[in-house]
Amino acid sequence: MTARSGDVTAKPPQDFALPAVDLDETDRKILTSLHENARISYTELGKLVGLSRVAVQTRIAALMDEGVIERFTAVINPARIGIDISAFFNVEVEPQFLEDVSVKLAEEPEVTSLYHMSGPSKLHMHGIFASIREMERFLVEKVYAMPGIVSVDSQLLLKRYKSRMGMKL
């Protein structure tokens, strides 16, 4: 699977043989602070961790180069912009179609996350939609129409108690 120009969702598979990055306590403090507020200035972050602005900037650049920090992004509340339907899907796919289906689904703007799960070629997918009609259209026109789809189970989100973006140390 290769990334297309401008596409941040379809990435080449990770090489799990790469050694883990060894983080010191300062790196961990920087990552914790960035997880809480990614817009913090290098100067303010330096004050929190006891480093200069330049040293913090250098460490963050190194963490990005090493792939520890994948990207910085804004978290948008879908309900505040009229996207009221949040659904989770278990998509069973014939094994020979798994890669093609996952690449196509990852390109769909409605799909917010997509994971290959253990079990019989299951993809676990989350999607957001403005309405039930929009979700039905997505399923009928895009998902069900894909070669290799065996079944799709869906669950609608009723209430969110916790949602964690990224990983906390």
N, C-alpha and C positions, 0 to 999 in steps of 0.2 A: 504494500500500500504506500503510495507516494503522495506527498503533499502537492496540492495544486497551488498555483500562484494566488496569493491573497487568502488562502484557506488555512485557518489556524486550527481546525478540528481534525482534519485528516493528516496524521503524521506517520512517518515510517515506524515500524514496530521498534520498541525499545530493545536494546541489547542487554539482557539481564545478566550477562557475564561481566559487565563493568563493575569494578569495585565500588562499594559505597564511599561517599565523600565523608571524610573525618571532620566533624564540626567541633570547634572548641566552644567554650562557654560564651565568648563574645559573639561568635556567629549565631549561637542559639538565642542570645538576647536580641540581636538584630532581627532575626527571623520572627521571634515572638512579637516584637514591637511592630514590624511590618504587617504581620497578620492582623494585629489589632487596628492599625491605621497605616495603610500603604501610602498615604499622602504626606506622611511626616517628612519634614525636611532633613537633609543629611546633617545639618548643624544641630537640630534638636535631637536627632537620633544619636549623634556623637556625644551630646551631653548625658543622655541616658546610659550609654555604655562606656563612657570614659575614653572616647577617641576623638580625633580631629575630624572635621567634615571630610577632608580628603581621604583619610584612612577608612572612614565608613563607606564612602563612594567606591573606593578600591575593593573593599570586601564585598559589597553588593554586586559589583561588576564580576568579581570572581565567582560568586555564588550563582550568578546568571550564566556565566560561561560554563560552569560545571553542571548546569541543569538542575541545580537545587531549587532555584527560583525559575519557574517556567514562564511566568508573565505577570504583569500588573493589570488589573481590570476593575471596572465598576460593577457592583452588584445592584441590579435593577429589580425593584419590586414589581412583578408582572401585574398584580391586581391594581396597582396605582395607575397603570396605563391601559386598563381595559382587557387584560388577558386573564380571564377568570378560571379557566379549566386547566388543572394540572393533573396529569395522568401518568401512571407507570404501566409499562407493557413488558410482558415476557413473550418474546418472539422465538418460536422454534423454527429452525432453518435446516434444510438438508445440508449435511456437512460439506459437500462439494460447492455449495453456493454461499457458504458462510462469509468468506472474504468479500465477495462482490456485494452481498446484501449489506454488510457492515459499512463498506465504503459509501454506498449510495445513501444509507440512512444517516450517516455522519454528515453528509452534505445538506440534509434537509434543515431549514431554519427552525422548524418547530421542535426539533430534537435537541434537548439541552445536555443530555448525557447518554452514553451508550457503552455497555460493558459486555464482554463475553464471559458468561458464567459457566461454572461446572454443570455437568448434566448433558443431556442430548442436544448439543449445539444450540444452546439457548443464548439469546441476546436479551439483556435487561436494558430497557430504554425508558427515559423520562422525556415527556413532551409537554409543551404548554400551548394552549389554544384560546382564542377569543370566545368560542362557543362550542357547544356539543356538535352543532352542524359542521363547524370547521374541523373538529376532531374526526367526525365520521368521514368527511371528504378526504382528509389525510389518509385514513385507514384504507378506504375503498380505492382511491385513485393512485396512491403511492405505495402503501405497504402491501395490500393484498395483490396488487398487480405485479409484484416482483417475483421472478422465477425463484423457486426454492423455498418459499415461505410455506411451512407446514401448518402452523397455528399461531394465533395471537390471543393472549389473555390480557385484559386490561383492568386496572383499578383506578378509580378517581380519588384524588386527594380531597378529603373533607376538611381537615384542620391540620395545620402545621404546628408542631410543638417545638421542634428544633430543626434548624437547617444550618449545616456547617459548610462553609466554603473553604476549600483548601485544607491544609493539615496543620494542626497545632502541635508544637513540640512538647 
